[in-house]
Each structure stands twice: as structure tokens, then as C-alpha cells.
Amino acid sequence: MQFAKDLEQGKIESGFTYSIKNFYAKIRRRLLDLGFLTFDYKMDYNKGDKILVYEPTVQPIPTWRGPPGWSFYRLSWELCTKWNDEFKRKGK
């Protein structure tokens, strides 16, 4: 939720904004469909309730160089590599 708010207020990238409604309707849905995000219900022990938690999924790709040329497979490999690097830096 905080990421969506920051995106709407332009805090993620200078000069770029994106509405919360569009984020949840389009981007989050695509990330879930492609397997980049998974969600699960975790227990909030302070309130005693189950809460929905989204977790990034590290993509199983080869670590050696990607496929040759600029094909769909190469672009997918580039995307997954950057995705994995992002969450390795954050310690996830």
C-alpha cells in the first residue's frame, strides 16, 4: 500500500505519477499473473487477525548470460534478472 501511495505522489521517480486505482487494477494484477508476486494470509498477533501479505518471488533463471538477440526470451531474462537483483539488494 505504501508503494502505491508513493507512486501516486511521484516519490518513486521524479516527474512520474500513477494512480493507486490503476496500480491495483493493472500492475499488481500483472505481477500476480506472471508470478512475480505471491500473496498469503499471515497472522497479525497484535490484533489476532489474518492479514493479506504480498511477497516478491525470486525468479528461477540461469545466472549466466541471457539468450542471444533481442527476442521475447531475452527481454524476459533481462526483466527477471533486474527483479531478482532488486530483492537481493534489499535482503529479501
C-alpha positions, -999 to +999 in steps of 0.1 A: +000+000+000+028+024+008+045+018-026+012+026-043+008+058-023+044+069-031+039+061-067+007+083-069+025+112-051+055+110-075+080+099-049+093+068-067+105+086-099+108+123-102+081+136-125+063+103-128+029+096-111+005+067-114-029+065-096-035+039-069-066+026-087-046+019-119-017+003-099-040-022-082-061-028-113-033-032-138+002-035-124-005-056-093-027-080-113+000-085-140+027-091-113+005-117-097-004-133-131+033-135-141+044-150-108+065-120-097+043-116-066+025-141-044+002-135-016-006-153+016-026-147+048-003-142+078-013-139+114-012-104+129-005-113+165-011-078+178-047-078+166-053-115+163-064-112+127-052-127+094-038-101+071-031-103+034+007-101+026+023-098-008+057-112-012+081-109-041+091-142-058+127-146-069+126-159-105+143-191-113+165-181-142+201-191-153+227-168-139+249-170-169+244-146-198+209-145-213+196-157-246+212-141-277+195-113-296+166-091-286+138-116-285+109-121-261+131-146-242+160-121-239+137-093-227+121-117-202+155-128-189+165-091-185+134-083-166+138-113-143+174-105-137+167-069-126+138-081-105+160-107-087+188-081-082+163-056-067+153-080-039+188-094-033+199-058-025+171-053-001+179-086+017+146-104+008 
